[in-house]
Amino acid sequence: MKALESAGSVAPDLVVALVAFRQWSLAGGVLTSVYDGAPWPEGSISGRCDRGHAPAEVPAKDCSCGIYAYYDPCPRTASAATPDLIGGAVVVWGRIEAHIYGLRGERARIVALELPLSRGRKRREVIEAAEALGVPAVPHRSLKAVALEHGEVLAPALRPKKTLTRAANVWNRLGPV
Ligand SMILES: [Zn+2]
């Protein structure tokens, strides 16, 4: 509940916030979504829809709106080759739509960023971004444990075994980003 209270919000559908993982682009000290390029501000972010769903409807069924995150941390090497790609953990709350590998949520807040393997400019930028957000920057091996201080993972029993159609499965379309 700590995460919910500090975000100044209540969770209408879930008792606890869900822990999930994703990546961002980090350039010039600004974190942006790898999905749509939208900046991620300090504090909580609400999912938006560019197909007309009202904020109260996001994430809408049969739409791609909402905030995306994976159930498991992105592989340690996933962001290593790209200078501005970084990993981290979020808590997601409000309405949730569960997919095979991850979820779409109504609201989210970053709880930790992942330190890159390399030392140097990228590492310094991640540390600065984490300080600006007021969250820790931690090694990959610690990311999940640190995130679990803020919420719970979605129980595997509540995750769909498969989605209805390939077209409806945004995770296929987006690929492993
Ligand atoms: Zn929508």
Residues whose N, C-alpha, C, O or C-beta is under 5 A from the ligand:
A	BS01	ZN	C49 R51 H53 A60 C63 S64 C65
